[in-house]
Amino acid sequence: MVKVLISDKLSPAAIEIFKSRGVDVDVKVGMTPAELREIVGQYDGLAIRSATKVTKEVLDVASNLKVVGRAGIGVDNVDVKSATSRGVVVMNTPNGNAITTAEHAIAMMFALARQLPEATASTKAGKWEKNRFMGVELTGKVLGLIGCGNIGSIVADRAVGLKMKVLAYDPFLTEARAVELGVEKADLDTVFAKADFITLHTPLIEATRNIISREAIAKMKKGVRIINCARGGLVDEAALYDALVSGHVAGAALDVFEVEPAKENKLFELENVVCTPHLGASTSEAQENVALQVAEQISDFLLTGSVTNALNMPSVTAEEAPRLRPYMELCRLLGAFAGQLTRAQDGTIQRILIEYEGAVANLNHRPLNATSLAGLLGPVMEGVNMVNAPVLARDHGIEVAEASSDRTGDYQTLVRISVTTEKGTRAVAGTLIGNGKPRLVEIKGIKVEADFAPHMLYVTNKDKPGFIGRFGTTLADAGVNIATFHLGRAAEGEDAICLVSTDGETPETVLEKVRALPLVMQATNLAF
């Protein structure tokens, strides 16, 4: 009989699921790290929430552990890299609290519009200050939605039902999906300029950190109200404070903060700020849903080998794994290459075509497709993995297509990923060489033979004399060391590509100098 340890508080219904499936389950909540390390080696599965820290030290002594299941979406408390190296599958439950989080955002918007917390405190103090709390209606107002994925789309649906006009900014939102949701797709500056309320539903990545900045607030209409139930760090809290004091921002409702637990924060001094302690997922229904889901997922994996919502393992059988492994790495790298170029060119993805030619055409494409999508969406979305990438693509209205042919061309085996945005279609292709090493062989129809490297610099330019010398001198003067140098061109004197691997990331100041060179059209850092 397989054994599972529940080390954080879960619904009793989760325990019953384990028992009904024939899984031996122990519940030991509130253990110290030392106590967990002492007993974790006895168990095949570990079910947690956010309190238990599954560190490398824990994993090193978890000799029998096969799966860690997190009841919730965030896995910051799990060392996924160490788990992967030890062959431990890490699962989460990404959709169990979406409705709850969306409803909390709507509730915060109502509380902000009608000043409910301050009015409650005043009334309980016996003041009856009816004229002090003059609110605003939501009906007819413009809601600016930053992020229109799983949670954001639910907020949009509720807001449309409230007769609000919704402007949605999301790099992956297609026009067709916007029409389906009843929202208007808009760029960020338009959202800032027109919205009466702005609510955030985007991951915290480098591209979204301080997306509500001092400069962004200056673009907003006077009297705007801001709601953040997504991630701390999306809002520049110092800039928000100043805007609230000046009156440019009429109010803010925050469930998340740059530093948590947020026991001290200047924003708490202001009456026009509504605050809650990261309650987005805190309803009995959400807690029940994620607990039931994690119990089902762990049981299925341990008893049948079925993998659901895994962060570090695709759905691959034991027989397929050795043959697929090098192709999955190739697909990940090609997807990451295409995703970073798409992000750099600020395009909205409408369609993705994944083509397989030659030997790869006869393999299982589902994990290869998922790996390609995870690599492609990863540069702009948080928590993307091989399991949820197809769902994220579908939720954002992205058409995903596959084509295969066992005929061989220049290469015995080839994978090509084509990404269509409103600006056109761009493709990258790669193959395997030697003992299964991935190699890039085509970018936007231009032949380029290049190995992938951790840090690369991608430059497009006109094929004219003088470029290579000026480019190399610019990098040399900046102390950027070139490891490899690859060139390709469409035809003599036309568009050309330069792909350089470097010893580290090229600083933005150097990129600006490269972009300023004659003949250069684009210069972008790539990381793998």
C-alpha positions in Angstrom: 0.0 0.0 0.0 1.3 3.4 -1.0 1.6 6.0 1.8 0.9 9.8 1.7 1.7 12.4 4.2 -0.5 15.5 4.6 1.7 18.1 6.3 -0.6 21.2 6.0 -4.2 21.6 6.9 -6.4 20.2 4.2 -10.2 19.6 4.0 -11.2 16.3 5.6 -12.8 15.4 2.3 -9.2 15.1 0.8 -8.4 12.5 3.5 -11.5 10.5 2.6 -10.5 10.5 -1.1 -7.1 9.0 -0.3 -8.7 6.4 1.9 -11.4 5.5 -0.6 -8.7 5.0 -3.3 -6.8 2.6 -1.0 -4.0 5.0 -0.1 -2.6 4.9 3.4 -2.6 8.6 4.7 -1.1 10.3 7.7 -1.9 13.8 8.8 0.9 15.6 10.7 0.4 19.4 10.6 2.8 22.0 12.0 6.0 20.0 12.0 9.4 21.7 12.1 11.7 21.2 9.2 13.8 18.8 11.3 10.7 16.7 12.2 9.6 16.6 8.5 13.1 15.4 7.4 13.0 12.7 10.0 9.8 11.0 8.7 9.4 12.1 5.0 11.4 9.1 3.8 8.6 6.8 4.8 6.2 8.2 2.2 5.5 7.9 -1.5 3.5 11.2 -1.7 3.4 14.5 0.1 0.4 16.8 0.1 1.0 20.4 1.2 -0.3 24.0 1.1 2.0 27.0 1.6 3.3 26.3 5.1 5.5 23.3 4.5 8.8 24.1 2.9 10.0 21.3 0.6 13.6 22.2 0.4 16.6 20.4 -1.1 17.4 19.1 2.4 14.0 17.6 2.7 14.2 16.0 -0.7 17.7 14.6 -0.1 16.3 12.4 2.7 13.0 11.6 1.0 14.2 8.3 -0.4 10.8 6.9 -1.3 9.1 10.2 -2.3 7.6 10.1 -5.8 5.2 13.1 -5.9 4.6 16.4 -4.1 1.1 17.9 -4.5 0.5 21.5 -3.7 -3.2 22.4 -3.0 -3.0 25.8 -4.7 -1.2 27.4 -7.6 2.0 28.8 -6.1 5.0 26.5 -5.5 7.4 29.0 -4.1 7.8 26.7 -1.1 9.0 23.8 -3.2 12.5 23.4 -4.7 11.3 22.2 -8.1 14.8 22.0 -9.5 15.9 19.6 -6.7 12.7 17.7 -7.0 13.3 17.2 -10.7 16.8 16.1 -10.2 15.6 13.4 -7.7 12.8 12.3 -10.0 10.0 13.7 -7.8 7.0 15.0 -9.7 5.7 18.4 -8.5 2.0 19.1 -9.1 -0.3 22.0 -8.3 -4.0 22.8 -8.7 -4.0 26.0 -10.9 -7.7 26.4 -11.5 -9.2 25.6 -8.1 -9.3 29.2 -6.9 -9.8 31.2 -10.1 -13.5 32.1 -9.3 -12.7 33.0 -5.7 -9.9 35.3 -6.7 -11.9 37.0 -9.4 -14.8 37.5 -7.0 -12.5 39.1 -4.4 -11.3 41.6 -7.0 -14.9 42.5 -7.8 -15.7 42.8 -4.0 -12.7 45.1 -3.6 -13.9 47.2 -6.4 -17.3 47.6 -4.8 -15.7 48.4 -1.4 -13.5 51.0 -3.0 -16.4 52.6 -4.9 -18.6 52.9 -1.8 -15.9 53.4 0.8 -17.3 50.4 2.8 -14.5 49.8 5.3 -14.3 53.4 6.4 -18.1 53.8 6.5 -18.3 50.6 8.6 -15.7 51.9 11.1 -17.4 55.3 11.3 -20.9 53.9 11.9 -19.6 51.4 14.5 -18.1 54.4 16.3 -21.5 56.0 16.5 -20.8 58.9 14.1 -23.4 58.5 11.4 -21.4 60.5 8.8 -23.8 60.1 6.0 -22.5 63.0 3.9 -18.9 62.1 4.3 -19.1 58.8 2.3 -20.2 59.9 -1.1 -19.5 56.9 -3.5 -19.6 56.3 -7.2 -21.6 53.8 -9.3 -19.9 51.1 -11.3 -22.6 51.0 -14.0 -21.4 52.8 -17.1 -17.8 53.2 -15.8 -14.8 52.0 -17.8 -12.9 49.1 -16.3 -9.3 48.7 -17.4 -8.3 45.1 -17.2 -4.5 44.3 -17.2 -4.3 40.6 -17.9 -7.2 38.7 -19.4 -6.3 35.0 -18.7 -8.2 32.6 -16.5 -8.9 35.0 -13.6 -9.0 38.2 -15.7 -11.6 36.7 -18.1 -13.9 35.9 -15.1 -13.5 39.4 -13.8 -14.4 40.7 -17.3 -17.5 38.5 -17.4 -18.7 39.9 -14.0 -17.9 43.5 -15.0 -19.9 43.2 -18.2 -22.8 41.9 -16.1 -22.5 45.1 -14.0 -22.9 47.1 -17.2 -19.3 48.4 -17.2 -17.4 48.9 -20.4 -14.2 46.7 -20.2 -11.0 47.6 -21.9 -8.6 44.6 -21.8 -4.8 44.7 -22.2 -3.1 41.3 -22.6 -0.4 40.6 -25.1 -2.0 37.2 -25.8 -5.6 38.2 -26.1 -6.8 37.8 -29.7 -9.6 39.9 -31.2 -11.8 36.8 -31.5 -11.4 36.0 -27.8 -12.1 39.7 -26.9 -15.4 39.6 -28.9 -16.3 36.3 -27.1 -15.8 38.0 -23.7 -17.6 41.2 -24.7 -14.5 43.3 -24.0 -12.5 45.8 -26.2 -8.9 44.9 -26.8 -6.7 47.9 -26.0 -3.1 48.9 -25.6 -1.7 49.8 -22.2 -1.7 53.6 -22.8 -5.4 53.5 -23.9 -6.3 51.6 -20.7 -4.5 54.2 -18.6 -6.1 57.1 -20.4 -9.7 55.9 -20.4 -10.2 53.7 -17.4 -12.2 54.8 -14.3 -11.1 51.6 -12.5 -8.0 49.5 -13.2 -7.6 45.9 -12.0 -4.5 43.7 -12.4 -4.6 40.0 -13.2 -1.1 39.3 -14.6 1.9 37.4 -13.3 4.9 39.1 -11.7 7.7 38.7 -14.2 10.4 41.2 -15.3 8.1 42.6 -18.0 5.3 43.4 -15.5 7.2 44.5 -12.4 5.9 48.0 -11.5 3.6 48.0 -14.5 1.7 50.6 -12.5 4.7 53.0 -12.2 4.9 56.7 -11.6 5.0 57.3 -15.3 2.0 55.0 -15.8 0.0 56.8 -13.1 0.7 60.1 -14.8 -1.0 58.8 -17.9 -4.2 57.9 -16.0 -7.2 60.1 -15.8 -7.7 62.0 -12.5 -9.8 60.1 -10.1 -8.9 56.6 -11.3 -9.2 53.8 -8.8 -6.7 50.9 -8.8 -7.3 47.3 -7.6 -4.6 44.7 -7.3 -5.5 41.1 -6.2 -2.8 39.5 -8.4 0.8 39.9 -7.2 2.8 42.3 -5.0 5.3 44.2 -7.1 3.0 45.0 -10.0 2.4 48.4 -8.4 5.1 50.9 -7.4 3.8 51.5 -3.9 5.7 54.7 -3.3 4.4 56.2 -6.6 0.8 55.0 -5.6 1.1 56.6 -2.2 2.1 60.0 -3.7 -0.7 59.8 -6.2 -3.3 58.9 -3.5 -2.1 61.8 -1.4 -2.3 64.3 -4.3 -5.7 63.1 -5.3 -4.7 62.0 -8.8 -5.7 58.5 -7.8 -9.0 58.5 -5.9 -8.4 55.2 -4.2 -6.8 51.9 -4.2 -7.8 48.4 -3.1 -4.9 46.0 -2.4 -4.9 42.3 -1.5 -1.1 41.9 -2.2 2.0 43.9 -1.4 5.6 44.1 -2.3 6.6 42.7 1.2 4.4 40.2 2.9 3.3 39.7 5.6 2.6 43.5 5.2 2.4 44.4 8.8 3.8 47.9 8.2 3.2 49.9 5.0 2.8 53.7 4.4 -0.4 53.0 2.4 -2.1 51.8 5.6 -2.1 55.5 6.8 -4.5 56.6 4.0 -8.3 56.5 4.3 -8.7 56.0 0.6 -6.9 52.6 0.6 -8.8 49.3 1.2 -6.5 46.5 2.3 -6.9 42.7 2.8 -4.2 40.2 3.9 -3.8 38.2 0.6 -7.3 36.7 0.8 -7.8 36.2 -2.9 -8.1 32.4 -2.6 -9.6 32.4 0.9 -13.1 30.9 0.6 -14.3 27.6 1.9 -15.2 26.6 -1.7 -11.8 27.3 -3.0 -10.0 25.5 -0.2 -12.3 22.5 -0.7 -11.7 22.5 -4.4 -7.9 22.6 -4.3 -7.8 20.0 -1.5 -10.0 17.6 -3.5 -8.0 18.1 -6.7 -4.6 17.5 -5.1 -5.9 14.3 -3.4 -7.2 13.0 -6.8 -4.0 14.0 -8.6 -1.7 12.4 -6.1 -3.8 9.2 -5.9 -4.0 8.9 -9.7 -0.2 9.3 -10.1 0.7 6.8 -7.4 -1.9 4.2 -8.4 -2.1 4.4 -12.2 0.9 6.6 -13.2 -1.5 9.3 -14.6 0.1 12.8 -14.5 -2.1 15.9 -14.1 -0.9 19.5 -13.6 2.7 18.5 -13.2 5.2 21.3 -13.3 8.2 19.3 -14.1 7.0 16.2 -16.0 5.1 15.8 -19.3 2.6 13.0 -20.1 5.1 10.5 -21.4 5.2 6.7 -21.1 8.3 4.9 -19.9 8.9 3.4 -23.4 8.7 6.8 -25.2 10.8 8.8 -22.8 14.4 8.0 -24.1 13.4 8.8 -27.7 11.5 11.9 -26.9 13.9 13.5 -24.4 16.3 15.2 -27.0 13.3 16.3 -29.1 11.6 17.8 -26.1 14.8 19.8 -25.3 14.9 21.0 -29.0 11.2 22.0 -28.8 11.7 23.9 -25.5 14.6 25.8 -27.0 12.8 26.6 -30.3 9.7 27.7 -28.4 11.8 29.9 -26.0 13.6 31.5 -29.0 10.3 32.3 -30.8 8.6 33.5 -27.6 11.4 35.9 -26.8 11.4 37.3 -30.3 7.6 37.8 -30.1 7.9 39.6 -26.8 10.6 41.8 -28.1 8.5 42.7 -31.1 5.4 43.3 -28.9 3.1 41.1 -31.1 -0.2 39.5 -30.1 0.0 35.8 -30.9 -2.9 34.7 -33.1 -1.7 31.3 -34.4 1.0 28.8 -33.7 2.0 26.1 -36.2 4.3 23.3 -35.1 5.7 21.2 -38.0 7.5 17.9 -37.8 9.5 16.5 -40.7 11.5 13.3 -41.1 12.2 11.0 -38.2 10.4 13.1 -35.6 7.1 12.8 -37.6 6.5 9.2 -36.3 6.9 10.1 -32.6 4.3 11.1 -29.9 3.7 14.8 -30.7 1.6 15.7 -27.7 4.4 16.2 -25.2 6.5 17.9 -27.9 3.6 20.3 -28.7 3.2 21.1 -25.0 6.9 21.6 -24.5 7.0 24.0 -27.5 4.1 26.0 -26.1 5.6 26.1 -22.6 8.8 27.5 -24.1 7.0 30.0 -26.3 4.6 31.3 -23.6 7.2 31.2 -20.8 8.8 34.6 -21.5 5.5 36.5 -20.9 3.5 34.3 -18.5 4.2 33.1 -15.0 4.0 29.4 -14.0 3.8 28.1 -17.6 4.6 24.4 -17.9 4.1 21.5 -20.2 0.7 20.7 -18.7 -1.0 24.1 -18.6 0.6 25.7 -21.7 -2.1 24.3 -24.1 -4.8 25.5 -21.7 -3.3 28.9 -21.5 -3.1 29.1 -25.3 -6.7 28.2 -25.6 -7.8 30.6 -22.9 -6.1 33.4 -24.7 -7.8 32.5 -28.0 -4.6 31.3 -29.7 -5.1 28.8 -32.5 -2.6 25.9 -32.2 -2.0 23.7 -35.2 0.2 20.7 -36.0 1.5 19.3 -39.3 3.8 16.4 -39.9 5.5 14.6 -42.8 7.9 11.7 -42.8 9.6 13.0 -45.9 13.2 14.3 -45.4 14.7 17.5 -46.8 18.0 19.0 -46.0 17.9 17.3 -42.6 16.9 13.8 -41.5 14.7 15.3 -38.8 13.4 18.8 -38.3 11.0 20.8 -36.1 9.7 24.2 -37.2 7.6 26.6 -35.0 5.8 29.3 -36.9 4.2 32.2 -34.9 1.6 34.4 -36.5 0.8 37.8 -35.0 -0.9 40.9 -36.4 2.5 41.9 -37.7 3.0 38.7 -39.8 4.3 35.2 -39.5 7.8 34.3 -38.3 9.3 30.8 -38.0 12.3 29.1 -36.4 13.5 25.6 -37.1 15.9 23.2 -35.6 17.3 19.7 -35.8 19.3 17.2 -33.8 23.0 16.5 -34.5 25.6 14.1 -33.2 24.3 12.5 -30.0 21.0 14.4 -30.0 22.3 17.9 -29.6 19.8 20.6 -30.6 20.8 23.0 -33.3 19.1 26.0 -34.8 19.0 25.9 -38.6 16.5 28.5 -39.8 15.1 31.9 -38.6 12.4 33.6 -40.6 13.3 31.6 -43.6 17.0 32.5 -43.4 19.4 29.6 -43.1 21.5 29.9 -39.9 23.6 27.1 -38.4 24.0 27.8 -34.7 24.1 26.0 -31.4 22.0 27.3 -28.5 23.8 29.0 -25.7 22.7 30.3 -22.3 23.2 33.9 -23.4 22.7 35.0 -27.0 22.4 38.3 -28.9 20.0 38.4 -31.9 20.5 41.1 -34.4 18.7 41.8 -37.7 20.4 44.1 -40.2 20.8 45.0 -43.9 23.4 42.9 -45.6 25.8 45.7 -46.4 29.6 46.1 -46.0 30.8 47.5 -42.7 28.2 46.1 -40.3 30.3 43.2 -38.9 33.2 45.5 -38.1 31.2 48.2 -36.4 29.2 45.6 -34.5 32.3 43.7 -33.3 34.0 46.9 -32.3 30.9 48.1 -30.3 30.8 44.8 -28.3 34.6 44.9 -27.8 34.6 48.4 -26.5 31.9 47.5 -24.0 33.9 44.4 -22.8 31.3 41.9 -24.2 33.1 38.8 -25.1 31.9 36.8 -28.2 31.9 33.1 -27.8 30.4 32.1 -31.2 29.3 34.2 -34.2 26.8 33.0 -36.8 25.5 34.8 -39.9 22.7 34.3 -42.4 21.0 36.3 -45.1 18.0 36.1 -47.3 20.0 37.3 -50.4 22.8 39.6 -51.2 22.1 43.1 -50.0 18.8 42.1 -48.3 17.8 41.3 -44.8 20.4 39.5 -42.7 20.6 37.9 -39.3 23.5 37.8 -36.8 23.3 35.5 -33.9 26.1 35.8 -31.3 26.6 33.8 -28.1 28.3 35.7 -25.3 29.8 35.0 -21.9 26.9 36.8 -20.1 23.8 38.9 -20.8 24.6 42.0 -22.9 23.7 45.2 -20.9 20.9 47.3 -22.1 23.2 50.3 -22.6 25.3 48.2 -25.0 22.1 47.0 -26.8 21.1 50.6 -27.4 24.5 51.3 -29.0 24.1 48.3 -31.2 20.6 49.4 -32.2 22.0 52.8 -33.1 24.5 51.4 -35.6 23.8 51.9 -39.3 22.0 49.1 -41.0 20.7 47.6 -37.7 17.0 47.0 -37.5 16.7 45.1 -34.2 18.9 43.9 -31.3 17.6 41.6 -28.6 19.0 39.6 -25.7 18.0 35.9 -25.6 18.4 33.6 -22.7 18.1 29.8 -22.5 
